[in-house]
Amino acid sequence: MESLLEGLVMAAQLILALSILVGVHEFGHLIAARLFGMRVEQYSIGFPPKIFGFKVGQTEYSLGAIPLGGFVKISGMIDESLDTEGLSEEPKPWEFRSKPAWQRLIVMMGGIIVNVITGILIFVFMTYVNGVSYFPKEEVNKNGIMAYELAQEIGLKTGDKIIKLNGHDYENFSDLRSAEAIFADNGYYTVERNGEIIDIPIPGDLVEKLSEKNVKFIEPLFPFNVNQVAPGSGADKGGLKAGDQILSIAGEPVSFFQELKPILEQYKGQTIDVNVLRDGSSLTLPIKVDVDATLGFSSEMLLASKHQDYTFMQAIPEGVDMAFETVWANAKGLGKIFSGEVSASKSISSPIGIAQMYGGTWDWNRFWYLTGVISMILAFMNFLPIPALDGGHVMFLTYEMISGRAPSDKFLEVAQKAGMVILLSIMVFAIGNDLFKNLF
């Protein structure tokens, strides 16, 4: 029942996000078309069958039952509807095809432009409302990093202090997993290890491995104290109290939170000695380890974070940077797929994979962050020169403006069909890939 509820929450978040983004994208086309006197016959969020609709003036506004896209039907334009009826007649003044190429180009760019604006606004407002919290480099390097299996594969070790990224200083620990780190050509970490300075190359396929489900890479080593003890737990019955500092478990020294689980995994269901420091005195407590390898307490992490608040004007350049970093990362990622450094099966997600990113609980911060990311990705992907995407129309219109000759309606119709086959093939591949990853 719980997994069903989580699935419904994932689906609801995805549908809401896509409805917002598709709605503003198609609205961008509609506004631009209206600006140049073109007739817009239909504006739809979602694909047919139609759930409901209403007509205002010459435009029908509708909601489709398949919430994976939408469309605007502009008179005299060959689009995904492949409606060519009436194209054999002379162009009417209100038709798309009767307008100058530069006006048609702006109409086709309208959706992309509005998606970019939407993404930027989301990041700007999130930065303004929430500010930015992070672990600064100096604080993390008091103890170094926890290097999980993937980090160890590339040469990092637990306790390493990362002092530079690609030869440059950094401030925010999250920079070490940013697009600048994992997409850089010939990128590397500079680490201090036992007093020695070492460069660790960042392999080109790191982004592929990071995309795998539940993979861990690096995180700060967290010193900790006991925060709250669960009533009736092994920790409670054994006498553990809030504020205790755990020194050792079953004789094994413990300094950081990440060391707890590997030790406790060895003693599931057993009663072990836990040595703690309390009010300056050392105590040894007999505590039973639960079957899920926990003692029954929450931790207070003793690593200081920084928080930066922004005025609205300060949030604008920060939001713009965040938005376009998403575009840059996707462009680099696409380049790695085409170069063969990264496999498409590890990098392309369908709506199933995107829904899983939203998660089974409704978190508005996460919702708006992911929606901002997706808005920028939609703008980037739509700009690709593939027929049936806006970028395909832009490509043909640019050719017309440069050459002075417009492609024939027949050519555009065939190109549109070919583009739709390409897009449907990619979608089928992505859905099949996500289903395979979840089932196996």
N, C-alpha and C positions, 0 to 999 in steps of 0.2 A: 504493500500500500504506500509506504514511504517513497519507494523508488518511482512509483507511478506519479505521485504528487510532485517529486523533483522533475520528472520528465515534462509534466504539464507546465511547471514554472519555467523551465528552459524554453519550451515551445512558445509560451506566452511572451517572454522577453524577446525572442527572435522575431516573432510576428509584429510586436509593437515597434521594434527597432527598424525592421524592413519597411513597415507601413510609413513611418516617419521619413525615412531616407528616400524611399521611392516616391512618396508624396511630394517632397520638396524638389526632387530631381525632375519629375514630370512637370511640376509647377514652373520650374525654370524654363522649360521648353514652351509652356503655354504662354507665359508672360512675354517672352521674346517674340513669339509668333504674333501675339496680339499687338505688340508694339509696332510691328511692320504691316499691320492690316491683314494678316492671314486669318483664315477661318479655321477655328479649332472645333472639330466635330465631336470629339470624345476625349474625356480625361478620366482615366481609371487607375485606381490603386488595387493591385491584384489582377489576375487573369480570369477570363470567363471559366465557368458560368457566373453570370452576374447575380449578386445577392440582392442588391437594390440600386436604384439610381434616380436621378431627377435632372430636369433640363432647365438651364438658365440661358435665355437667349438662343443662340445656335449651338450651344455646347451641352452635351449630356455628361454629367458627373456621376460616376458609378463606383461601386465596391465589388471586386471580384472574389470568388470563392478560393482561388489559389493565391496565397499571399506571398509569392516569391518574385514579385516584380510588378510592373505596371506599364502603362503606355499613354501617350497622347496622340490622337489621330488628327493630323493636319491635312486639310484639303489639298489634293494635288501632290502628295508626297508618297514615294514608295518606301514603306517601312516594314516592320515585322508582320503587319497584317496582310501584306502582299495583295492589297486591294488595288488593282490597276484599272478598275472600271472608270471610264470617263477620261483616261489619259490620252485616248486617241483623238479627243476633241481639242479645240483651241484652248489654251490656258486662260482661265478666268482671272480677273484682277486680284481676287482674294486668295488665289491658290499659291502654295509654296513654290511651285515650279515657275510661276510668273515673276517672281521677285529676283532682284540682282543677287549674284553669287555671294557677295559679302553679307547681305542680310540673311540669306539661308545659312551661312556659316555661323553667324551669331546665334541663330535659332538652335542649331545643332550643338553649339557650345553651351547653351543656356543651362542645361541640366548639370553638366560637369562643373560649371562655375558655381551654381547654387550648392552643389555637394561640397565643394571646397570651402565656401563661405560657412556652411553649416558645421563642417568639421572644425574650422578655426573658432567659430563662436562657442562650440561645446568646450574646447580646450581652454579658451580664454576664461569662460565663466567658471569652469571647474578650478582653474588656477586662482581666480579671484575669490571664490567662495571657500575653498579648502586650503589654499596655500600649498606648500610642498614640504613634506617631512622626509628626512633621509638620515642615514648613518654616514657621518663624515669620515673621510679617509683616515684622519689622525686618530679617531676613536677606534675604528676597526683595527688599525695596525698596532694598537696596544697589545692585542692577543693574536692577531692574524686571522686567517680564514679557515673554515671547515671545507676541505676538499673531498667531495663525494666521488663515486667511481668514475664518472665522466671526466671530472676535473683531473683525477689521477691519470687517466688515459692520455691526456695531453701533456702531462709532466708536472702539474701542480701538486703540492703536498699540504696536508693539514698543518697549520702553523705558519705557512708562508705569509709574508707581508707584501702585498702588491703595492709598489711605490709609483709605478708609471703605467700608462696605457698607450701603446704605439709610440713610445718615446716622449709622451707629454704627461704633465701632471694632471690630476683629476681631483674633484672634490667629493662627489656623491658616489657611494659604493655601488649604486645601481648602474652607474656608467660602465661598470665592468661587464655587464650583460646587455649593454645597449647596442643599437645598430652600428654605431661607430666601432665597437669592439668586434662583433661577430661577423660583420660584412666587410670589414676593411681588407684590402689587398695587402698580403704580407704583414698582417697584424701580429702583435705580440704583447705579452705582459712582462714587465720588469719586476722581479720579486727579490726580496731580501730573505735569505734562508741561512740561518746559523752564521750570520755576519757576512755572508757572501752574496754578491749581486749577480742574478742569473736572468737571462731573457728566455721566456717560454713562448714559442711560436703558437699562434692561434690557427688551427687547421681550417681550410676552406669549408669542410663539411660539418663544422661544429653546429651551425644553425640547424642542419638536418637532424642531428642527434638531440639537440635541445627541444625539437618539436615532438619528440616521442612522449607518449603518455606517462605522466608521473615521474619524469626524469628529474634528478637533482644535480646541480652543478657546483656552485660555491655559495656560501653565506658566511656572515661574520660568526666567529666563535663567541658564544654568549655566556659570560659569567652569570650566575643566578642565585637567588635565595628562594626559600619556600614562601609562597604567597598565601594561598588558602588550602586548608586540608578538608577533604570531603568527609562529612560525617559517616561513620560506620565503615570507612575504608581501612585497608591494612595500615596506611600511614596514621590514621586516627587512633586505631586500636594499639599501635606500637608506640604512641606518644609523640609523634612528630608535630611541631607547632609552627605557626606562621612566623617568619623571620629567621628560622633555622638556616644555617649554611651547611649543606652536605659536603663532607670532606672525603668520604669513601663509602663504597658499597661492596659488601662481601670482600673487604680487604683491598679492593681496587680503587686507587685515587680518582676523585672526580673534581674537575675544575670548571667544566663547561657543560651547558645543557645538552649539547649534542652527544655527550659521552654516556648519558643515562640509558638510552634505549638499548644499545648494543650489550651493555652489562646485564640489564634486567631481562633481556631475551633468554639468557642462560639459566635463569632461576624462576621461571614461571611456576606459580603454585607453591613455591618454597618460602620458608621464613629465613631471612638473612639478617646479618648485622649491618646497620646503617650508622656510620659515625658522623655526628653533626657538631657544629660549633654553635653554642647558645649562650648569649650574655658573657662571652669570653671564656666559657668552659667547654671542654670536649665531652660529649656524651655518646654512648653506644646504645642504639635502640633496636630491638628485635621486631622487624616489620615483614609481613607476608606480602609477597609479590603476587599481584592479580594475574589471571590467566592471559590477559592481553598485555602483559609485561609493563604494568604501571603500578605505582605505589598508592595513588589516590590523592595527589595534590597538584595544584597549579603553581606555576613558577613566575617569579618577578625577574625579568631580564635586567641585568645591571650594565647595560651598554647604552650610553647617552646618545640620543638622536637630536638632530637639529630641526627646527621648523622655521620656514620663511613665509611670511604673509606678504601679499602684494596688493597695492592699490589697483584700481581697474586699469589705469593707464600702464602700470608696470606689468599687468597680466597680459596685455595685448601682445608684446613681442615674445613673451614666454609661450603663450598659446600658439602663436604662429610657428615658432620653432618646433614645438611638439607635433603640430599637425603635419608640417612638411618633412619632419624626420620619418614619419610613417610612410610618406610617399617615397622618400629616398630609400628606405629599407625595403619596400616592395619592389622598387626598380632594381636594386642590387640583388634581391632574392630571385627575381625573374631572370636576371642575367646569369646567376649561378645555375638555375635550372637548364637554361639553353646551353651553357658551357659544359654541362654534365657533372659539375661539382656537387650538385644537390639533386636528389631524385624527386621527380614530380609527385610520386606516391607519398612521400614524407612531408611535402610542402603545400599541397593543394587541399583545401577543405571545402566541403559542401555545406549546405545549411545545417546538416546534422552536426558536423564538427564545430560550426560557429555557435550553435545552440549550447553545446557542451562548454564552450568558453564562458558563456553567461552564467552557467552553474545552476544548481538546483535550489538555491535560495535567492531571494530578490534583494539585491544590494544596489541601491540607486547610484552610488558612486561608480561601482563597477559597470553598471548598465550604461551610464552616460559616457564613461571612458571608452568602452568597447564600441558604442554607437559612433563616437567621434572617429575612432580608428577606421571603422567600416565605411564611414562616409568618405574619408580620404581615399581608401582603397577602391571604393566604387568609382570615384572620380578618375583615379589613375587607370583602372581597368577599362572604363568606358572610353578613355582617350586612346586606347590601343587601336591601330589601323586595321581592324577586323570588320568586314561588312556585317551589318546587323547591329553593330555597336555605333555609338555616336562618333567614335574615332574613324570608323569606316566612311561615314558620310563626310566628315571633315577632310579625309584624304581625297575623296572624289571632288569635293568642292574646291579644295586647294589646287588640284590638277586643272579644274575648269578656270579658275582665276588666273593661273599662270599661262595656260595654253590658249585660253580664249575659246575652248571647245568643251561643251558639256558631254559627258558619257550618255549614250542612248538610254531610253527608258528600259529597253530590253536588257541591255547590259546591267543596269542597276538592279533589275528584277532578278536576274541570274545570280549576281553578286550577293544580293540579300539572301537568297536561298542557300547559297554556299556558306555564308556567314552563320546562318541559323544552324546548319548541319554541324559546323565547327563548334559552336557554343553548346549545342545539345550533347555533342560527343564529350566535351569537357565536363559538362554537368553529370552525365551518366558515369564517367570515369570517377569524378569526385565523390559522388554518392556511393558508388560501389566500393571505392577505396575506404571511405569512412565506415561503411557497414563491415567490411573485412577487418578493419582495425579494432572495431568494437566487439565483433563476434569471436575473433581469434587473438 
